[in-house]
């Protein structure tokens, strides 16, 4: 157990600093209500935690949402969840995004903004949101995935509106990004999933492909994935992975296995938080998900690898519905430690 509280704790994000230093950003309070975004610090690899001081650089709205990347120069980049000045559920035009770079000591090195060039729409109906991972490719380009609520389907341009995920690339180390690809959220004029494509994450695979995996809705909508074989320039038609999940988090492990942590369940019922694995590291075949937590929680996860072990951080805490606490004596954020090995590696 990492943290425990009488208050609701949700939406954890683990950040690795130098040595045994970790940062844990999370949500405290009922989601959709009076919720705050505190940050805790550990200097002993998660054994003990203290609240970050108010002037701690990562205490300024670094959270499980937003895009994070560990860059080749040893710094950490973070793009805020929403554009600068975006009003939630309000029409947005010409968005400006905030990007920061931190040292592995959590020192703020750079705080600037950027535009996304060549967006294929002038305004979005509701909002932009960003999640997932910032990749630094072999040629030094940055690549990641955003999502935005841009409208209904071609067959139904009226509400309900659907989100779409899109790929962006920077050739100037994050000073500007350019729209590369938008994933279609419909087949034959019918929408995919309950919400379209949201909360995308990306990873470079063992064979050099880039995979993008996306949420499509609530308790019963499966995650979808798309693949690029040309460095992120073009992408395949998204296909279902067969399992529901929110905020999927991809990670290629040091032994070549591709991991994805996620989970989902019907509001008011236990959440099933899980990890699934592609043994050959390509994401073409996923093994049956390993459910490590069934119960109260938000199913949003964060993960990391240390000393060959796969760590997944998750919440055991009430979410939005029902209003009660599921009878929990306290709320907590925990991690599960998985030893992921191929059969040939097992002794």
N, C-alpha and C positions, 0 to 999 in steps of 0.2 A: 504494500500500500504506500502510495506517495503522499497523498493528502487526505484528510478527513475533516468534516465540518457538519454542523447542524444546518447549514445552508445548502441549497442545491448547488452542485458542482458539475459542470458539463464542458464540452468542447475543448479537450486538452490538446496542446501542441508542445512537443519536446524539442528543445534546441540544444545541440552539442557545441560546447565551447572547448577550450584547451584543457588537457588533462582530464580530471574527474569532475569538471564543472558542467552543470546542466542548467538550463532555464526551462521552466514550465509555465507557459501561458495558458489561461483557461477562463471559462465563464463562471460567474458566481451569481446565483439568483435565478428566478423562474424565467425561462426563455420567452421572450415576447413581453416580459414585464420589466420590473426594476432590476436590470441585469448589469453587472460590471464586468470588466476584463482585467482582473489582477494578474500579477506575474510573481512566481516564486523562484528562488535560486537555491541550488544545491552545490556544495563544494566536495561532496563525498560520494558522487555517483548515485544520488537518489536515496541515500540512507536517511538524511535529514534535510529539511527545507526551511528557508526563512523567506518572509515577504520581501520583495525587491523594494528598495527605497524609491521615493517618488521621482528622483532625478536619474534613476537607472535608465539608460538609453532604450532598452527593450521594453520598458514599462509604458511606452507611448504607443498603445494600440497595436502591438504585435500579437497576433492571435491565431487560432487554428485555421480560420479563413485567411485569405491572402496567399501570395505566392512566395515561396522561399527557395533559395538555391545556395548550395555550397560551391563556391567558385574555385578555379584552379589556382588562383593566387592566395588561397587560404582565407579569403573573406567570405562573409555571409550576406546575401542580398535578400531584401524583402520588399514586395510590392503590396501596398495596402489593399484591403478587400474591395473598397469602392473608390470611384474617382473622387478627386478633390471637390468638395462642395456638393456632392450628389445628395439630393433629397430623396429619402427612401420612397419608392413607388411613384416617383415623379419623372416626367419625360426628360431625357438627357440628350444633349447635342454637343458634339466636339469635346469629348471628355479629356480631362487631364489626370494622369495617374502619378502617384507619389512612389518613388523608389528610394530605399536607403541601403547603405552598405555598412556592415559592422565588422570589426576584427573578431578573432576568436577569443578575445578578452571582453567582448560585448561593447567595445568602444565604438561610438558613432563616427564613421569616417566620411560619410557623404550622405546628404539629404537633398534630393532634387526631384524634379518632375519631368514627365515625358508625355508625348502624344503618340497615338497609334495612327500611322499614316495609311491612307487608301482604304479606310473602312467602307464597306459596300452599302452603307445606309447613312443617311444624314442625322437621324435621331433614332433612339430606341424608345419603345412604348413605356418602359417602366424603369429599368435599372441595369447597370453593369455590376457584375460581381466576379471576383477572381479567387481561385483556390489552387492548391497543388504545388507543382515543382517548377523552378526555373532551371533549365538545362543549359550547360555550356558545352557546345559541340566541339569536335576535334579541330575545326577551323577557327574556333574562337567566337563564333556566333552564339547569341543567346536565343533560346527557343522555349516557348511555353504556350499554354492554352488559356483563353479567357472565356467567359460566357456572358450573354446579354439577352434580355427579353425584347426581341425585335418585332414580334407580331404573331398573328395566328397563322394557320396553314393556308396554302393556296386555295383549298376547298372551303375553308372556313376562316376568313380574315377577321371575323368578329371574335370577342372573348368566348371561351377562355384562351389566353395567350400562352405561347410556348417559348421556352428559352432555347437558345442555340449556343453551341460551343464553337470557338474558332481559334485557329493557330496564328500566333504572331512571332516575328523574328526581329532581332536587333543585330545589326552588323557594326555597331559603334559602342558596344559594351553598355547598352542600356540607356544611352542618351535619347534615342528614338526607337520605336518599334514600328514594324510594317505588317499590315494584315496579309496573311498568306493563304488561308483556306478556311471556309466555313462548312461545317458538317450539316447536311440536310437532315431535318428532323421529321421527314415524312416519307412514306412509300405509297405511291398511287393516290396522293392527296390526303392520306390518313396519317395522323401524328403517331410517332413512336413513343410509347410509354405514357405516363401521366403528366409529365411536365416538359417534355422535350429533353435536350441534353444540357445538364448542369454539372457543376463541381468536377470539371475534368482534371485529370492528372496525366503526366507524361513521363516516360522513361526510355533511355537508350538500352536496347536489349543485347543479349549475348551475341547475336548474329549481325549486329549493327543496325537493325531496324529500329524505328522509334514507334512506341505504342502509346496511344491515347485512350484512356478508359474513362467512362462518364456515367454519372447517375442519370436515370430517366424518370424518377418519380418516387412514390412512397413505398408502402409495405410489399407490394406485389410486382412492381416494375423492375425488370432485370437491368443490370448494368450492360452497357454496350461498349465496344472497343473498335478502334480504327488503327490501321497500320500504315506507316510510311517506309518505303524501301529506298528513297532517294534523298535522305537527309532532311525530311520534313517539308519538301516542296509540294508534293502531292500525297493524297491520302486515300485509302480504300473506303468503300462503303461501310459504314458501321454495322457490326453484327452483335447479336446478343451473346453474353457469356453464360446466360442461364440462371444467374443468381442475383437477387435484389441486393442493393447496397447503396449507402450514402457516403459522400466524400471518400471515394476509393483512393488509397494511397499506395502507389507502386514503389517497389524497391528491388533492384537487381543485387542479390547478395554476392558476397565475395566468392562463393563456391559455384556461381553461375546459375543458381536457382532464382527465378523471378517470383517475388512475393507481392501480395496485394492484401492490405487490411481494410475492412469495411464492416458492414452489418446493417440490419434493418428489422423492423417489426411493426405491427399495427399499433398506432397510438392507443394508450390505455391497456396495452398488453406487454408482456416481457419482450425486450429487444434481444436479438440474437447477433452478437458481435463475433466476427470470424476473420480468419485469414485463409487465403487460398494460394496455391503454389503451382507454378509451371516448371516442371522439373528440368526441362531442357533450356529454360531461360528465354524462350521465344514467345510465350503467350499464346501459341497456337492450340495448346491443350492445357486446360486447367484441371487439377485434381479436385476432388470433392472438398468443399470448404471445411476447415477445422474450426468448429464453434468453441471458443474458449470462455464465453460469458453468455449466459441466458438469464435475463432479469432486467431490472430497471437500469436505464442508461440511454444515451443519445445515439449510440452507434457511430459517432464521429471518432476517428482514431488518428493517432500519429505514430510513426514507427522509426526505428533506427537499428543499426547493427553495431555490435561491439564484441570483440574477441570471438567472432564466429557465431554469436547468438543473435537471434532476431527478437527485438523488444517492441511490443505493441502497447501503447498507452491508451486507456479507455476510461469511461466513467461508469461508476455504479451509483446512480443517483437519479432522482425523479426528473422527468423531462416535462413536456408541455401539458400532457393530459394523462390521467385526471389530475385535478388540483392537489390531491393528497400526496403522500410520500411513499406509497406502496408498502407502508409498515416498516420502513427502514429505520434502524436505530440511529443511523448517521449516514451522511452522503460522502462519497469518496472518489478519488481518482487513483487508479491502479495501473500497473503494467504486468503483462504476461511475458515470460521469457521462453522462447521456443528454440530448440536445437534442431535446425533444419539441415538435413543431410541426405544426399543421394544414397541409394542402397550400396553403391560401390565404396562409399566413404564410411559406412557403418562398420564398427569393429565387432 
